Amino acid sequence: MKRRSLLAGAGALAAAPLIDVQAAQAVTHRKVLTGAEVLAQDGWRALAGQKVGVISNPTGILSDFTHIVDTMHASGQVDVVAVFGPEHGFRGSAQAGGSEGDHVDPRTGIMVYDAYGANADKFARLYAQSGVETVVFDIQDVGARFYTYIWTMFEAMLAAVRTGARFVVLDRPNPVGGYARGPMLKPGYTSGVGKKQILQQHGMTVGELARMFDAEYLPLEPNGGRLRDLEVIELSNWKRDQLYDDTGLPWVMPSPNMPTPDTALLYPGLCLFEATNMSEGRGTTRPFELIGAPYVDHRWAQALQAKNLPGVAFREAYFTPTISKNANVLCAGLQVQILDPHRVEAITVATHLIVEARKLYPGFTWRAENPPGRWIDLLTGSDRFRTMLLAGATAEQIVAAWQSETDAWTARRAKYLLYKGAHR
């Protein structure tokens, strides 16, 4: 197995402190470089002489805001023979649950294949059809088990095992840092939003997850095994306790309802409202920060504010979503205000929100589906959250129930980590 790291000389690219008094903090303030930037600075040498297929979306940018596919193509140094577009598409023109379809990219003339929902068999067919020898993955993840890009990567990796293709991950920061939190996915609850047993907030970069997938999960798949060549192009100057706002990197929306780093910080928890009949703020300017429904009133925000949860506050709010649940209907509810990003525990916050909503409002229920509550089970990874809630457990009891799973995951993932800093 070969895994190279192109970090030689990367320190020279870091910005020097502007004034002497900051010298002691220079390491903290050095500019973070993405794996894509490190590779570009190296002249794309890791891809030389290969027919390359790129799995990416609008987040696959360099420091000058050009997309890696556009830059690779213009440079003449990389033979990009295919692009594979995940959910929302390569250029990001599709909403949740949508794609851009197969098409020729008008800017580069490169064939773009629709890879939303693609399994390993489809990826393998696309690799063969396009003649790909090296697959490059470059997408900004947001650190939650149910954000689908990591499972696109998993299926693409399995296809690379079966076809013998190289697999190169251009690493990017985990925007919620390296903190592992929440419950583990249990057998019987796998789905498109959680294909393997990882933690709800896994606290790993996509490069680190790729290392774990390769070592632990790919060998167990039918016609699986280890990758012939996995290469992670590491971040430069990123530490695990850095959130996205600490990196100095520009934020590009990885999906239409992930507009800011604050959204990403709350998403591993507040996404649970997708399983309820409440609006999770889709169709507003603050998805996963604004939560509400027509039957809610001021008491919800008031009850949550009294809890003094770390890092957040709650503001009574009124909004009218333009899409998704309760579209074009006035909703009352709250906005989660972030006071201290480094103290936010999104899954704990969401658990308190759901417990209080159920106490206060008879109209609170799961979204319409059969069987009722299946979506909350898939998002949390088992039926434990739902059954404890219905049995009247407190938020503290629900959160405590998965602590041993968080601890076990923290220990298990340690050998795959590439960056120093916080481990919890």
N, C-alpha and C positions, 0 to 999 in steps of 0.2 A: 504493500500500500504506500502511496506517495501522497504527502500533503505539504505543499510548499507555502511559505509565508513571505510575501513581498513587502517587507518592512525595512529593508536596508536603506538607510538614508532618509527614512520618512521623518525622523526627528528634525532634520534640517528644514523641513517644510513648515514647521511650527512657527507661529508668530511670536516674536520676542516681546517681553513686557515693555510697556511704553514708558514707565517711570521706575526708578531704582527701588523705591519703597515696596514695589510689588514683586521683587525678585524672588522672595521666598515662596511666593505662590505661583511661580511661572509654570510649574508642571501642571497645576490644576487648570490653568487658563490656556494651555496649548491647544491649538485648533485640532479638533477631531477630523480625521480624514476617513471617508468611507472606503470600503474595499474597492469600489469602482474607481475612486480617485487615485488610490495607491496603484492600481493596475494601469490606469491611464498614464500616470507619471512614469511608469516603467515601460511605456511604449507598447502596451498590450502584449508583451513578450510571451506570457503564458498561453496565449491563443494563436501564436504564430504557426503557420503551416497547417492549420486545422479548418475543416468546414464547421462553422459555428452556428448553433441554434440558440436563441436568447429567449428566456422566459422573463418577461418584465411588464411593467405598466408605467404610468406617468412618474412614479417615484424613482425610476432608475436614472437619475440625473447626476451630472458632474457639477463642480463648483461654479461653472459659468452658466448653469441651468440648461445646458444642452443634454439631450438624452444620450445614453451610452450607444444605442443603436445608430443614431444619427452620426455621432462622433466616430464610431468604429467604421461605419460605411464611408464617411468623408475622408478618413485617414488613409484608406487604401491598405492598412496594415492588418485588417481582420476580414476574413472571408465569411461574412454573415449570410448564410443561405436560407435562414428561416427565423421567424419570430413566432412565439407562442403566447397568445393573449389569454390571461386568466379571467376570473369574474370581473366585470366592468370593462374589460377589453384592454388592449395594448395602449391605446391612446386615452382610455378612460372615459369614453363617451356613453357607456351604458350604466343604468341604475342597478340597484341591488337585485341579484337574481338574473342579471342580463349579461350579454356579451356582444361583441361586434361582428361575429361571424368570420368566415374565411374571406380574405380579400388581399389585394396587392396594396401595400402601403404607398400612398401617392407621393410621399416625400422621398423615399429611398428606392422604390421599386422592388422591395423585398416582399416575399410572400408571407402573409400573416395568417396563422392557423388558429382557429377557435379552440382554446384548451379549457374553457370553463367547464368544470365538472368532469374533465377527462380523467379516465383511469389509466393504469399502466399500459393496458393493451392498446388504447388509443394513442398514447404518447409514443409507444414503440412503433406503431404504424406510421405516425407522423415523422419520426426520426428516419425510418426507412424511406419514406416517400421523398423527404427533402435531402437525404444524403448526409444528415448531421453526424459528425464525429465527436464533437465536444458540445455539451449543453451548459449554458451559463444561466444561473439564476440570480436575478437582481431585483428584489422587491422589498419595500419597506414594510415590515410586519409591525403589529401593535402589541404583541405580547400576550394574547389571549388564545386559549385552546380552540375557540370556536371562530376565530378569524381565518377564513378559508385558504389563504395563500400558503400557509405551511403544509397543508394537505395537498395542494397542487404540487409543491416541492416534493413531498413524499412519493406521490404517484410518478412524477417525472424521474425521481431517483430510481425507483423500482424498474421503470422502463429502461433506464441506462444500465442497470444490472443485466437485464435480459438481452440487451443489444450490444453490450460491451462498450458503450460510449463513455467518454470521460465526463465528469460532472464537476463544475466549478461554481462555487458560491461566492458572490461578491457581498461581503458582510456589511450590515448596517446596524446602528444602535437599536437596542430594545428601548422604545421611548418611555416605558414605565420602569426602566432600570433593571437591575438583576435580582429584584426581590421576588421570591417564590411565595405565592399565597393561594389559598383556596383548596377545594376538594380534588381528588383524583378521579379520573374516568374509570368506571367499573365495567367488567365484562357484561355484555348484553346491552350496553348503552352506546355502542359505536354508531356513527352516522357521518354524513358529510361535514358536520361541524365538530367532529372529534373521532378520528379514525383509529387512534392508538391511545394507550394509557399514558397520558401526561397530565400535569396539573392544570387547573383552570387558568391561573396566572403563572406561567412556567418560569419566567425570569431568565430566559436564554435568548441569545441572538439566533438568527436563522442559520448561521454558520455552526454554532454550537449544537443546535437541534439536528442539523445534517449529520454531524459526527455521531450523535446518539442514534439517529435513525439507521445509519449505516452499520453500526456495531450491534444494535439490539433488535431492531425491527425488520429490516430488509431480509436478513437470513431466515426469518420465520415465515416469509411469504411463499406461496406457491411459485415455483421457478424463481425463487429469490436467491439471495447470497450477498456477499460484500461487493461494493463497487470496485471495479478494476482500478480506478484512479479518482479519488475524491480530493479536490483541492479547495481549500478555504482561503480566500484572499482577505486577510484580517484587517480590521479597523486599526487605525493608528491613533493613539492618545485617548482612547475611550476607556473609562473605568465603570465598573458595575453599578456604583452608586450614583451615576449621572443619569438624570432624566433628559428628555430630548431638549428641553429649553436650556440645559447646561452645556450642550454640545457646540453651540454656535452654528449649527447646520440649518439651512432653510427647510421649512416644513412644506412638503407637497402632499396634498390629500391622497392617501392610498386608496380611498373609496369615497363616493360622493357624500356620505354621512360621517366622515372623519375629518372635519374641517381644521381642527387645531390640535396641538399637543395636549391641551386640557381634555379634549374629547377622548383621546387615546388613554389618558390617565384614568378616566372614569369608566371606560368601556368594559374592562374585564368584569366589572360588577353590574353596572347599570344596564348592560345588554340583557340581563335577566328579565327586564320588563318587556322584552319581545315576547315572552311566554305568557304575558298577562293581557287583560283587555284594556290596559292603560296605554296611552301613547308614550313612546320612549323618545319623543321629540323629533322623529323623522318628519321631514317637511317643514322644519323650522330652521333658524340659523344656529341653534344650539342643540343638535341631537345628542342624546345620552347625558345631557345636563338638565334639560327641561323634561319633566315627567308629570303626567296628569291625565285626567279623564273628566267627562261632563259631571260625574257624580261627586267629585272631590270638592272640598272647601278649605278654608284657612287653617283648620285644625291640624291638618297633616304636617305642614311646614312648622307650625308651632310646636307640635309634639317632638319632631325631629330636632329642632333647634335646642330644645331643653336637654337633649342627651349629651351635648358638648362633645361630639365625635371628633377625633383628632384630624386637623388639617382642613376641615370643611365647615361651612355654614349653610343654612337653608333659607331661601327667600320665597315667600308666597308669590306665585306667578300665574298668569293667565295667558293662554296662547291658542292659536287655531292652526293645527297642522294642515299642510296642503296636500300631503300624500299619506298613504298607509293608514293605520288605525285611527279612527275618529277624524278622518280627513274632512276639512271644511266645517268642523264642529268646534265651538268654543270649549276649551278644556281649562279646568282649574287644577292647580297643583303646586309644584315648587321648582325652583332652580337650585341645583347643587352648586354652591359657590366655593371655589378652591381658595383657601387661605394660606396653606403651607403645603406645596406639592409633595415635599419629601415625607410628609406624615400621612398622606392619603392612603387609605386601604379600601379600594373600591368595592371589593367583594363584601367586606364587613358593612360598608355604607349601604350597599344595595340590600343586604339582609335586613338591616334595621328598617329601611324604607318599606320593604314588603311586609314585614311583621306588623308594622304600625298601620299600613293601609288595610290589611285584613281585619285588624281590630276595629278600625274606625268606620269602614264602609261595607255594608252588606252587598253592594254592587260589585265589589272587587272579586274577580275570578280569573281563571286561566283563559287564554284566547280560545276561540272556537276551534276544536279539533277532536279527533277520535283516535285513541281514548283521551279524555280530558287530562290535561297536565303532562302529556307526553313531551312537549317541547321544553318545559322547565327541567324535566328529567334528563333530556339530552344535553342541555346547556350546562347543568351542574354535574352531569356525569353519573347520576344514579337517581333512585327515587327517594333518597334520604332527606334531601332538602324539603321536598314536597310533603312527605309523610310527617316529618317533625313539625313543619308549619301547621299542618291540619290538626296535629295533636296538641297544639297550643304551646309549643316550645318557645322560649325567648330567643331573641337574636343572639344573645351571648351563648346560649346552649347550642344553637345551630352552628355557630362559628367554631366553638370548641370541639365539635364532633369530628372535624376534619384535621385537627392540628397534628395528629400523629402521621397523617398522610403527607402533610406539608413537610414535616421533619424528615420522613423517609425519602421523599423526592429530593430534598436539598442534599442529602447525603449521596443519593444515587447519581445525580447529575454531575457531581463534583469533577469526575475525571474527564468530562467532555468540555469543561469551561476553558475559554481562551483568554479571558480578561480578569484582572484583579479587581478587588473592591468588595462591596457588600455581597454577602451570600444569602441574605434573608430579605 
